[in-house]
């Protein structure tokens, strides 16, 4: 039951969210908007990995999703540090 829901309903919904987020990434209007869109796309990618792990009953992919989340978090912190330094000048 979980596998069919994950594969047939959740994954297409996440793909639709990625497409709309990609439009925001392209249109922008500012650098922080684009970075937030990129961060959201990473989060949605993590959702795809977890939905695939549930759908295919492969729990090892959840570990991969955790690693991607940690790397994404570090990237967000680095961007926040960059913006803070830029504002202070």
C-alpha distances in whole Angstrom, upper triangle without the diagonal:
4,5,5,6,9,10,11,12,13,15,17,18,19,21,22,23,25,27,28,29,31,33,34,35,37,39,39,42,43,42,40,38,37,36,34,32,32,31,28,27,27,24,22,22,21,18,18,18,16,13,14,14,10,9,12,12,15,16,20,19,19,23,23,22,24,27,27,27,30,32,31,32,35,36,36,38,40,40,41,44,45,45,47,50,50,51,53,55
4,6,5,6,8,10,10,10,12,15,15,16,18,20,21,22,24,26,26,28,30,31,32,34,36,36,39,40,39,37,34,34,33,30,29,29,27,24,24,23,21,19,19,18,15,14,15,12,9,11,11,7,7,10,9,13,14,17,16,15,19,20,18,21,24,23,23,26,28,27,28,32,32,32,34,37,37,37,40,42,42,43,46,46,47,49,52
4,6,5,6,8,10,10,11,14,15,15,17,19,20,21,23,25,26,27,29,31,31,33,35,36,39,39,38,36,34,33,32,30,28,28,27,24,23,22,21,18,18,17,14,13,13,11,8,8,9,6,4,7,8,11,13,16,14,15,18,19,18,20,23,22,23,26,27,27,28,31,32,32,34,36,36,37,40,41,42,43,46,46,47,50,52
4,5,5,6,8,9,10,12,14,15,16,18,20,21,22,24,25,27,29,30,31,33,35,36,38,39,38,37,35,33,33,31,29,28,28,25,23,24,22,19,19,19,16,14,15,14,10,11,12,9,7,10,11,14,16,19,18,18,22,22,20,23,26,25,25,28,30,29,30,33,33,33,36,38,38,39,42,43,43,45,47,48,48,51,53
4,6,5,5,6,9,11,11,13,15,16,17,19,21,22,23,25,27,28,29,31,32,33,36,37,36,34,32,31,31,28,26,26,25,22,21,22,20,17,18,17,14,13,14,13,9,11,12,10,8,11,13,16,17,20,18,17,21,21,19,22,25,24,23,27,28,27,28,32,32,31,34,36,36,36,40,41,40,42,45,45,46,48,50
4,6,6,5,6,9,10,10,12,14,15,16,19,20,21,22,25,26,26,28,30,31,34,34,33,32,30,28,28,26,24,23,22,20,18,18,16,14,14,14,10,9,11,9,5,7,9,7,5,9,11,13,14,16,14,14,18,18,16,18,21,20,20,23,25,23,25,28,28,28,31,33,32,34,37,37,37,39,42,42,43,45,48
4,6,6,6,8,10,11,11,14,15,16,18,20,21,22,24,26,26,28,30,31,34,35,34,33,30,29,28,27,24,24,23,21,19,19,18,15,14,15,12,10,11,11,7,7,10,9,6,9,11,13,15,17,15,16,19,19,17,20,22,21,21,25,26,24,27,30,29,29,32,34,34,35,38,38,39,41,43,43,44,47,49
4,6,6,7,9,11,11,13,15,16,17,19,21,22,24,25,26,28,30,31,34,35,35,33,31,29,30,28,25,25,25,22,20,21,20,16,16,17,14,12,14,14,10,11,14,12,9,12,15,17,19,21,19,19,23,22,20,23,26,24,24,28,28,27,29,32,31,31,34,36,35,37,40,40,40,42,45,44,45,48,50
4,6,6,6,9,10,11,13,15,16,17,19,20,22,23,25,26,28,29,32,33,33,31,28,27,28,25,23,23,23,20,18,20,18,14,16,16,13,12,14,14,10,12,15,13,11,14,16,18,20,22,19,19,23,22,20,23,25,23,23,27,27,25,27,31,30,29,32,34,33,34,38,38,38,40,43,42,43,46,48
4,6,5,6,9,10,11,12,14,16,16,18,20,21,22,24,26,27,29,30,30,28,26,25,25,22,20,20,20,16,15,16,14,11,12,13,9,8,11,10,7,10,12,11,10,13,15,17,17,19,16,16,20,19,16,19,22,20,19,23,24,22,24,27,26,26,29,31,30,31,34,35,34,37,39,39,40,42,44
4,5,5,6,9,10,10,12,14,15,16,19,20,21,23,25,25,28,29,28,27,25,23,23,21,19,19,18,15,14,15,13,10,10,11,8,6,9,10,7,8,11,11,10,12,15,16,17,18,15,15,19,17,15,18,20,18,18,22,22,21,23,26,25,25,28,30,29,30,33,34,33,36,38,38,39,42,44
4,5,5,6,9,10,11,13,14,15,17,19,20,21,23,24,27,29,28,27,24,23,24,22,19,19,19,16,14,16,15,11,12,14,11,9,13,14,11,12,15,15,13,16,18,19,21,22,19,19,22,21,18,22,23,21,21,25,25,23,25,28,27,26,30,31,30,31,35,35,34,37,39,39,39,42,44
4,5,5,6,9,10,11,12,14,16,17,18,20,22,22,25,27,26,25,22,21,22,20,17,18,18,14,13,15,14,10,12,14,11,10,14,14,11,13,16,16,15,18,20,21,22,23,20,19,23,21,18,21,23,20,20,24,24,22,23,27,25,25,28,30,28,29,33,33,32,35,37,37,37,40,42
4,5,5,6,9,10,10,12,14,15,16,18,20,21,23,24,24,22,20,19,19,17,14,14,14,11,10,11,10,6,8,10,7,7,11,11,9,11,14,14,14,17,19,19,20,21,17,17,20,18,15,18,20,17,16,20,20,18,20,23,22,21,25,26,25,26,29,30,29,32,34,34,34,37,39
4,5,5,6,9,10,10,13,14,15,17,19,20,23,24,23,23,20,18,19,17,14,14,15,12,10,12,12,8,9,12,10,8,12,13,12,13,16,16,15,18,20,20,21,22,18,19,21,19,17,20,21,18,18,22,21,19,21,24,23,22,26,27,25,27,30,30,30,33,35,34,35,38,40
4,5,5,6,9,10,11,13,14,16,17,18,21,23,23,22,19,18,19,17,14,15,16,13,11,14,14,10,12,15,13,12,15,17,15,16,19,19,18,21,23,24,25,25,22,22,25,22,20,23,24,21,20,24,24,21,23,26,24,23,27,28,26,28,31,31,30,33,35,34,35,38,39
4,5,5,6,9,10,11,12,14,16,16,19,20,20,19,16,15,16,14,11,12,13,9,8,11,11,8,10,13,11,11,15,16,14,16,19,19,19,22,24,24,24,25,21,21,23,21,18,20,22,19,18,21,21,18,20,23,21,20,24,25,23,24,28,27,26,29,32,31,31,35,36
4,6,5,6,9,10,10,12,14,15,18,19,18,18,15,13,14,13,9,10,11,8,6,9,10,7,8,11,11,10,13,15,14,16,19,19,19,21,24,23,23,23,20,20,22,19,16,19,20,16,16,20,19,16,18,21,19,18,22,23,21,23,26,26,25,28,30,29,30,33,35
4,5,5,6,9,10,11,13,14,17,19,19,19,16,14,16,15,11,12,14,11,9,12,13,11,12,15,14,13,17,19,17,18,22,22,22,24,26,26,27,27,23,23,25,23,20,23,23,20,20,23,22,19,22,24,22,21,25,25,23,25,28,27,26,30,32,30,31,35,36
4,5,5,7,9,10,11,12,15,17,17,17,13,13,15,13,10,12,13,11,10,13,14,11,14,17,16,15,19,20,19,21,24,24,24,26,29,28,29,29,25,25,27,25,22,24,25,21,21,24,23,20,22,24,22,20,24,25,22,24,27,26,25,28,31,29,29,33,34
4,5,5,6,9,10,10,13,14,14,14,10,9,11,9,6,8,10,7,7,10,11,9,12,14,14,14,17,19,19,20,23,24,24,26,28,27,27,27,24,23,25,22,19,21,22,18,18,21,20,16,18,21,18,17,20,21,19,20,23,23,22,25,27,26,26,30,31
4,5,5,6,9,10,13,14,14,14,11,9,11,11,7,8,11,10,8,11,13,11,12,16,16,15,18,20,20,21,24,25,25,27,29,28,28,28,24,24,26,23,20,23,23,19,19,22,20,17,19,21,18,18,21,21,19,21,24,23,22,25,27,26,27,30,31
4,5,5,6,8,11,13,14,15,11,10,13,12,9,11,14,12,11,15,16,14,16,19,19,19,22,24,23,24,27,28,28,30,32,32,32,32,28,28,29,27,24,26,26,22,22,25,23,20,22,24,21,20,24,24,21,23,26,24,23,26,28,26,27,31,31
4,5,5,6,8,10,11,11,8,7,10,9,6,9,12,10,10,14,15,14,16,19,19,19,22,24,24,25,28,29,29,31,33,32,32,32,28,28,29,26,24,25,25,22,21,23,22,18,20,22,19,17,21,21,18,19,23,21,20,23,25,23,24,27,28
4,6,5,9,10,9,10,7,5,8,8,5,7,10,10,9,12,14,14,15,18,19,19,21,23,24,25,27,29,29,31,32,31,31,30,27,26,27,25,22,24,23,20,19,21,20,16,18,20,16,15,19,19,16,18,21,19,18,21,23,21,22,26,26
4,6,9,10,11,12,10,7,11,12,9,10,14,14,12,15,18,17,18,21,22,21,24,26,26,27,30,31,31,33,35,34,34,33,29,29,30,27,25,27,26,23,23,25,23,20,22,23,19,19,22,21,18,20,23,21,20,24,25,23,24,27,28
4,6,9,10,12,9,8,12,13,10,12,15,15,15,18,20,19,20,23,24,24,26,29,28,30,32,33,33,35,37,37,37,36,32,32,33,30,28,29,29,25,25,27,25,22,24,25,21,20,23,23,19,21,24,22,20,24,25,23,23,27,27
3,5,7,9,6,5,9,10,9,11,14,14,14,17,18,18,20,23,23,24,26,28,28,30,32,33,34,36,38,36,36,35,32,31,32,29,27,28,28,24,23,25,23,20,21,22,19,17,20,20,16,18,20,18,17,20,22,19,20,23,24
4,7,9,7,8,11,12,11,14,16,16,17,20,21,21,23,25,26,27,29,31,31,33,35,36,37,39,41,40,39,38,35,34,35,32,30,31,30,27,26,27,25,22,23,24,21,19,21,21,17,18,21,18,16,19,21,18,18,22,22
4,6,5,7,9,10,11,13,14,16,17,19,20,21,23,25,26,27,29,31,32,33,35,36,37,39,40,39,38,37,34,33,33,31,28,29,28,25,24,25,23,20,21,21,18,16,18,17,14,14,17,15,12,16,17,14,14,18,19
4,5,5,6,9,10,11,12,14,15,17,18,20,21,23,24,26,27,29,30,31,33,35,36,37,39,37,36,35,32,31,31,28,26,26,25,22,21,22,20,17,18,18,14,13,15,14,10,12,14,12,10,13,15,12,13,17,17
4,5,5,6,9,10,10,12,14,15,16,18,20,21,22,24,26,27,28,30,31,33,34,36,37,35,34,33,30,29,29,27,24,24,24,21,19,20,18,15,15,16,13,11,13,13,9,9,12,11,9,12,14,12,13,16,17
4,5,5,6,9,10,11,12,14,15,16,18,20,21,22,24,26,27,28,30,31,32,34,36,34,33,33,29,28,29,27,24,24,24,21,20,21,20,16,17,18,15,13,15,16,12,13,16,15,12,15,18,16,16,20,21
4,5,5,6,9,10,10,12,14,15,16,18,20,21,23,24,25,27,29,30,31,33,34,33,32,31,28,27,27,25,22,23,23,19,18,20,18,15,16,17,13,12,15,15,11,13,16,14,13,17,18,17,18,21,22
4,5,5,6,9,10,11,12,14,15,17,18,20,21,23,24,26,27,29,30,31,33,31,30,29,25,25,25,22,20,20,20,16,15,16,14,11,12,13,10,8,11,11,8,10,13,12,11,14,16,15,16,19,21
4,5,5,6,9,10,10,12,14,15,16,18,20,21,22,24,26,27,28,30,31,30,29,28,25,23,24,22,19,19,19,16,14,16,15,11,12,14,11,9,12,13,10,11,14,14,13,15,18,17,18,21,23
4,5,5,6,9,10,10,12,14,15,16,18,20,21,22,24,25,26,28,30,28,28,27,24,23,24,21,18,20,20,16,15,17,16,12,14,16,13,11,15,16,13,14,18,17,16,19,21,20,21,24,26
4,5,5,6,9,10,10,12,14,15,17,19,20,21,23,24,25,27,28,27,26,25,21,21,21,19,16,17,17,13,13,15,13,10,12,13,10,10,13,14,12,14,17,16,16,19,21,20,21,24,25
4,5,5,6,9,10,11,13,14,15,17,18,20,21,23,24,26,27,25,24,23,20,19,19,17,14,15,15,11,10,12,11,7,9,11,9,7,11,12,11,12,15,15,15,18,20,20,21,24,25
4,5,5,6,8,10,10,12,14,15,16,18,20,21,22,24,25,24,23,23,19,18,19,17,14,15,16,13,11,14,13,10,11,14,12,11,14,16,14,15,19,19,18,21,23,23,23,26,28
4,5,5,6,9,10,10,12,14,15,16,18,20,21,22,24,22,22,22,18,17,19,16,13,15,15,12,11,14,13,10,13,15,13,12,16,17,16,17,21,20,20,23,25,25,26,29,30
4,5,5,6,9,10,11,12,14,15,17,18,20,21,22,20,20,19,15,15,15,13,10,12,12,8,8,11,10,7,10,12,11,11,14,15,14,16,19,19,20,22,24,24,26,28,30
4,5,5,6,9,10,11,12,14,15,17,18,20,21,19,18,18,15,13,15,13,9,11,12,9,7,11,11,8,10,13,12,12,15,17,16,17,20,21,21,23,26,26,27,29,31
4,5,5,6,9,10,10,12,14,15,16,18,19,19,18,18,15,14,16,14,11,13,14,11,10,14,14,11,14,17,16,15,18,20,19,20,23,24,24,26,29,28,29,32,34
4,5,5,6,9,10,11,12,14,15,16,18,16,16,16,12,12,14,11,8,11,12,9,9,13,13,11,14,16,15,15,19,20,19,21,24,24,25,27,29,29,30,33,35
4,5,5,6,9,10,11,12,14,15,16,15,14,13,10,9,10,9,5,8,10,7,7,11,11,10,12,15,15,15,18,20,20,21,24,25,25,27,29,30,31,33,35
4,5,5,6,8,10,10,12,14,15,14,14,14,11,10,12,11,8,11,13,11,10,14,15,13,15,18,18,18,21,23,22,23,26,27,27,29,32,32,33,36,38
4,5,5,6,8,10,10,12,14,13,13,14,10,10,13,11,9,12,14,12,12,16,16,15,17,20,20,20,23,24,24,26,28,29,29,32,34,34,35,38,40
4,6,5,6,9,10,10,12,10,10,10,6,7,10,8,6,10,11,10,11,14,15,14,17,19,19,20,23,24,24,26,28,29,30,32,34,35,36,38,40
4,5,5,6,8,10,10,9,9,10,7,6,9,9,7,9,12,11,11,15,16,16,17,20,21,21,23,25,26,27,29,31,31,33,35,36,37,39,41
4,5,5,6,9,10,10,10,12,9,9,13,12,10,13,16,15,15,18,19,18,20,23,23,23,26,28,28,29,32,33,33,35,38,38,39,41,43
4,5,5,6,8,8,9,11,8,9,13,12,11,14,16,15,16,19,20,19,22,24,24,25,28,29,29,31,33,34,35,37,39,39,41,43,45
4,6,5,6,5,6,7,5,6,10,10,9,12,14,14,15,18,19,19,21,24,24,25,28,29,30,31,33,35,35,37,39,40,41,44,46
4,6,5,7,7,10,9,9,12,13,12,14,17,17,17,20,22,22,23,26,27,27,29,31,32,33,35,37,37,39,41,42,43,45,47
4,6,8,10,12,11,12,15,15,15,17,20,19,20,23,24,24,26,28,29,29,32,34,34,35,38,39,39,41,43,44,45,47,49
4,5,9,11,10,12,15,15,15,18,19,19,21,23,24,24,27,29,29,30,33,34,35,36,39,40,40,42,44,45,46,49,50
4,6,9,9,10,13,14,15,17,19,19,20,23,24,25,26,29,30,30,33,34,35,37,39,40,41,43,45,46,47,49,51
4,6,6,8,10,11,12,14,16,17,18,20,22,22,24,26,27,28,30,32,33,35,36,38,39,41,42,43,45,47,49
4,5,6,8,9,10,12,14,15,16,18,20,21,22,24,25,26,28,30,31,32,34,36,37,38,40,42,43,45,47
4,5,6,7,9,10,11,13,15,16,18,19,21,22,24,25,27,28,30,31,33,34,36,37,39,40,42,43,45
4,5,5,6,9,10,11,12,14,15,16,18,20,21,23,25,26,27,29,30,32,33,35,36,37,39,41,43
4,5,5,6,9,10,10,13,14,15,16,19,20,21,23,25,26,27,29,30,31,33,35,36,37,39,41
4,5,5,6,9,10,11,13,14,15,17,19,20,21,23,25,26,27,29,31,32,34,35,37,38,40
4,5,5,6,9,10,11,12,14,16,17,18,20,21,23,25,26,27,29,31,32,33,35,37,38
4,5,5,6,9,10,10,12,14,15,16,18,20,21,22,24,26,27,29,30,31,33,35,37
4,5,5,6,9,10,11,13,14,15,17,19,20,21,23,25,26,27,29,30,32,33,35
4,5,5,6,9,10,11,13,14,16,17,19,20,21,23,25,26,27,29,31,32,34
4,5,5,6,9,10,11,12,14,15,17,18,20,21,23,24,26,27,29,31,32
4,5,5,6,9,10,10,12,14,15,16,18,20,21,23,25,26,27,29,31
4,5,5,6,9,10,11,12,14,15,17,19,20,21,23,25,26,27,29
4,5,5,6,9,10,11,13,14,15,17,19,20,21,23,25,26,28
4,5,5,6,9,10,11,12,14,15,17,18,20,21,23,25,26
4,5,5,6,9,10,11,12,14,15,17,19,20,21,23,25
4,5,5,6,9,10,11,12,14,15,17,18,20,21,23
4,5,5,6,9,10,11,12,14,15,16,18,20,22
4,5,5,6,9,10,11,12,14,15,17,19,20
4,5,5,6,9,10,11,12,14,15,17,19
4,5,5,6,9,10,11,12,14,16,17
4,5,5,6,9,10,10,12,14,16
4,5,5,6,9,10,11,12,15
4,6,5,6,9,10,11,13
4,5,5,6,9,10,11
4,5,5,6,9,10
4,5,5,6,9
4,6,5,7
4,6,6
4,6
4
